[in-house]
Every structure is written in structure tokens, then in C-alpha cells.
Amino acid sequence: MVMTAHLRGVMLPTDADVDVEIKIHTRLHISAYVAKQKANVCLVLYCGQSVCVDEPILHIGERVTWLVPVWLAPPPEGRKTKIGEFIVDAQTGEVLGKPRALPGAEADCAGPA
């Protein structure tokens, strides 16, 4: 299975062959599929029907999380504009962040305060 990992603060030399090998030992209790389901539940509860989620991206930082992109998707036009992303903890399944709609978008996905 191929996934994307985001790394920050790594200086890579220019004009050089670089071999990058990442080995992380952690148990993911929440799969990409479950993270996507959790994001979909939040969309139904807070955003309405004109939005959809995309495939989660594994993010390794202070916590191991799934970034679940959220797209504005009006029915006649289909997926149109990325409006944000949910952040789902890969260990607990807790939704850590909720996306905000862009100005002019129909839904406000900030959820309850």
C-alpha cells in the first residue's frame, strides 16, 4: 500500500541523489477507511449535502493523524473546490479539526462552537 507522508524541517541537498527511507513503528487503530467514515458523519451533521470527502492522507507529526480533504460538490456540477480538511487521530479516531467553508460557499462546516 502506498501512502503519502508529510515531513517538515528536513533539509535535502540539491543536485544530489537522495534515498529516503522512513521507518515508523506505531499501531494505527483507525484505518483510512474509518477516518473517511468519521469525516462523512461530521459532514452530514454539520455541513449538509453539497460537500464530499476525498481519500485520507496519513500525516506524521506530533501525532499520527489522517488528513481527510473536504470538497464543495454542488449536485449539478460535482466536486469543485477544496474547502478544508478534517484531522482524525489515527490512534483514537477523534476528529481533531473541522473544515471551514470558503467565503460564498453554501455550507459552514465549522460545526457547533
N, C-alpha and C positions, 0 to 999 in steps of 0.2 A: 504494500500500500504506500503510495507516495502522498506526502502532505507538505504543506508549506510551514516553515518555522521562521519567525521574525527575530532577528538578533540586533541589538543596539550596542553601540560603543565598541565595535570591532573594527580595527583599522586594517584594511587589506592593502598590500603593496600593489602599485600599478606596474604594468608591463612585466608581470611575473606569473608563472604557473602557480596556482593556488589549489591545494587539496583541502577540502573542508570535511571533517568527519565529526558528527555530533553524536555523543552517546549520553543519553539521559535515562536514569533508572527511576521510574515512577509508575505507579499503577493508576491508569485512567479509569475511574469508576463510572464516568459518563462518556459515552461514545459520541461521535459526531452526529449520529442519527438521533440520539436522545437530546442532545443540545439543540438540534434543529426543531425537534418537537416542542421543547420548552419555549423556544423563541416564538413558535407558531401560537402557542397558548397565550403568550403575552400580547401578540398581535390581535388575537380575537378579543381579548379582554379590554384592551386599551386603544386599539387603532382602527378597528373597522375592517372593511373588506377590500380596500384599494391598495393594499400593501402585500408584499410577499417576502420570504427569506430565501437566501441563496445557501450554497454549501458552506459549512463552517470551516474556519481556518484555525489550526492549532497554534496558539501563541504561548511562547515560553518566556516568562519574565519572573517577577517576584512570585507570581502564582502561575500555575499551568491552567490556561483558560481556552475556551473556544470563542472565537470572534464569529458571530453569525450576521452577515450583511443583510440589511433590510432595504428593499426597493419599493418605490412608488410604482404601482401597477394598476392604473385605471383599466376597467374591463375592456373598453373598445380598443385600447392602444397596447395593452400588455406591459411587460416590465419596461420602465422608462428611466428612472433616476434613482441612484443610491441615496437614501436619506439618513442612513446611520447604521449602527450595528448593535446587537445585543452582545454582552460579555457574559459567558456562562462558565462558572468554575468547573473545571474538569474533574475535580475530586468530589465536590459536594452536590453539584447540579444547581447551585444557587445562581439565579440571574442577577449579576452584579451591576449591569448598566442597561438602560433602556434608551433607544434612539429618539432623537428629536426630529420632527418634520422640518423640511426646508420651508422658508417663507413662501407663502402662496400654495403650499400643499394642502390637501383636504384634511389629512389626519394629523393630530398631535399625539405622538406616541410616547410622550413623557410619562404617562401613567399617573396614578394618584400621587400627590405630594406627601 
